[in-house]
Amino acid sequence: MSGEESRNRLWNEIHESFREFVLPEDNQKILKANLRVLRTEYRSMNNSSLSPRFSSKDMRDAYMVAYHPGHAYLSHNVLCRISEELAYQEQKNYTVTVLGAGCAAEILAFLQWAITRESVCEKVTVNLVDVQDWTAQRKIGLFPLVNDYLESGFLEIISFQTDVCSSNGRELINQLVPQSNLVITPALFTELTDDCRNKLFDLVLKALNPTGLLLIMDQSEVSEFRPWIENKSKHVGKIAVIALEDLVRRVPGPPIWLREQVLDGTDGLIPRSKYKWTWMLCMARHHL
Ligand SMILES: C[S@@+](CC[C@H](N)C(=O)[O-])C[C@H]1O[C@@H](n2cnc3c(N)ncnc32)[C@H](O)[C@@H]1O
């Protein structure tokens, strides 16, 4: 199966996972109203606040329906571009830690990518870290999709709820990152203050093991992410940049039922069709 076919399959499977949740008419009304709010919050991110209110279950539900599939699609695209570098094929046990995991779009992408590899890997352990409780959304948009891997023992998912900028969060990072082959921070840095994202970046780099990889990806134009990451990539004393790329990607249209029921093209409910994404894969230089 080509990368494109894999991504399209993933796109369809994720949408199917929340179809029943969207189906009841009452849910549709609530989702539409909340999605309009979420979009307004995203639009004002650079001005009044840094993050949509993911503390609200309504915002998390709306995110799952309108953004989770797109983020999985883009993550898969990025993973396909760094297949050689990820060293997944050579490890019996592979550990991925995700900071700012949400509904874990990137883990769905990772598994979709991993199953197309010839590999000696027998077990993937995933640590999901987020300040909010995404249990309800993961029950719909994550676990049913990976159930076979969980049941066979190939996959283990461990969830942690903590603020990565707090002292508990820092402790957790110091515990999880050294054991990780890959650390992903997907769409997290745009939601942090400058002080917090600089400290977090340094902390993760310091905690990475000699072969550990850090994959940062986010929306290029939000919260000055592009200049921030560009600046970080120049800290050659601290990091070895393996790749840095701007990716402009179209995503497929949502299925007809979702267009009819929620993303109907009216104000605030236009399906997202294009993402401007920047990603960087790096290692810590203090080990080199
Ligand atoms: C845009 S969502 C990304 C979710 C998922 N990774 C994706 O790409 O679809 C950003 C996530 O970062 C989390 N987040 C924001 N600030 C955080 C912090 N200080 N500590 C931990 N998680 C945080 C939010 O709760 C939210 O789930």
The ligand as an ORCA input file, in Angstrom:
! r2SCAN-3c Opt
* xyz 0 1
  C      -3.845     21.096     19.513
  S      -3.912     19.866     20.721
  C      -2.941     18.605     19.921
  C      -3.480     17.240     20.188
  C      -2.851     16.137     19.306
  N      -1.460     15.965     19.605
  C      -3.037     16.466     17.857
  O      -2.068     16.888     17.206
  O      -4.166     16.312     17.392
  C      -2.764     20.457     21.949
  C      -2.764     19.622     23.203
  O      -1.738     20.111     24.074
  C      -2.223     20.066     25.384
  N      -1.468     21.015     26.216
  C      -1.461     22.367     26.139
  N      -0.668     22.887     27.098
  C      -0.172     21.843     27.791
  C       0.688     21.723     28.918
  N       1.190     22.822     29.513
  N       0.985     20.490     29.386
  C       0.488     19.386     28.772
  N      -0.343     19.426     27.717
  C      -0.668     20.634     27.219
  C      -3.695     20.452     25.246
  O      -4.454     20.039     26.372
  C      -4.080     19.721     23.976
  O      -4.556     18.440     24.244
*
